[in-house]
Each structure stands twice: as structure tokens, then as C-alpha cells.
């Protein structure tokens, strides 16, 4: 693995682990984080636009997203996977720029594996949310606004994480350009006794509502169900399959 070039560093790239220490989030920020943020903020990259939803239940969590990616005013993809497993019992949604979001997911998977190999136990959702917030604060994953959902020994958890790393645990949450439409559905439909099947139905209604009004959301729905048994991600092109 090599450090980025293309004017993001002041000298030639060097191989990690030889001329500089191997990265660990607890050791400090990424090098050239301000330059990376500036390079990622020009609006030229592919973005998900997006509507993503996270709902907590007693038995697990449900994460749902639409499937559209945009490039300026154009639909660049109609089949984007916007929720990914990052932990044996945890998943992360994507909202924002595609490239840093994909990199964030890869980094979280690697750091989770390292944590569990070193300590001999699963990473808690609180620790995983802290790690995610720290990575976003580093400036290396500009601009991503994810939802983290998972299950650990303490139960089910949904975390709303903003692009600057602010982390809040919620009962339900939304991110993306269709948030206001989806949130209205969640406010009406959610209650504390909702189960997994009901949460899937509510999430589908919320995404469908956003798709009807938000031009950057559409083309189907990804649904991740996270329980003690693991992460199950299903893709639907037709909302009627869930409603």
C-alpha cells in the first residue's frame, strides 16, 4: 500500500511500514488530511445523493438505502450497494462521495479484524462508532455521512455519524438528500415495540417516500438486517416486495 500522490503530498510516495509507521487511528490524524479534504471537495466525484435509514429494534437493527448514484445532474448508476458489512454483527450505510465511502468501509473492516485479533474479543458497537467518528474527523474520508448499526452484548445500536465525526446514538435516524421525506415517515410509523419485520416495512415506506420526491434517490432499495446471527443484506428493485 502506498501513500497518495497526485499533488497530495510534497514528496515522492513511500511504502507504509518502511519509512513511516503503520497507521493506527489512535496514533493521530492521516497525513495531508487538509489537502485530501480540499481535493475531495471540488464536487467532481461520483456521489450517492441518497436516502439512508436506520431503525433499532429489540432483536436487531434494520438499515435501508436506495440504489442510485449521481454525477452532477446525471444518474451515473442505478445499482449501487450503499450498505455494507463492516463487522460480524455490524453494518454501515453510504451517503456522500462514493470513493471515500468505499475506502472508509475497507478501513473499518481492516481495523475491526485487527482489534479482534489483538484482543481476542469482538469490538463493541460503541468502540466501532468511536473509531468511525475518529476516521471521519481525520479528514481522509471527505465527505461521508454514514449510519452505523449493529448488535453487541449490550443489545441493538443505531448511530448517526456526521461528516465531521460527530456521533449520536438514536432509536432511528436518516441521512442523505432525501432525509426530510424519509424522516417524516419514521416519525409517524416508529414505536418502541417495533420488531424486525415491521422495521423493514417502515424503512421501505421511508425510502419510497424519499424516492418519490428526491431526484438523487431511486432505482430500488437495499435492506440490511443485523442480529446476533450476523448481517443479512437483500436487494429489491420493487418496493412492493417489502410493502
Buried (B, 14 or more C-beta within 10 A) or exposed (E): EEBBEEEBBEEEEEEEEEEEEEBEBEEEBBBBBEBBBEBBEEEEBBBBBBBBBBBBBEBBBBBBBBBBBBBEEEBBBEEBEBBBBBBBBBBBBBBBBBBBBBBBBEBBBEBBEEBBEEEEEBBBBBBBBBBBBBBBBBBBBBBBBBBBBBBBEEEBBBBBBBBEBEBEBBBBBBBBBBBBBBBBBBEEBBEEEBEBEBBBBBBBBBBBBBBEEBEBBBBBBBBBBBBEEBBEBEEBEEBEEBE
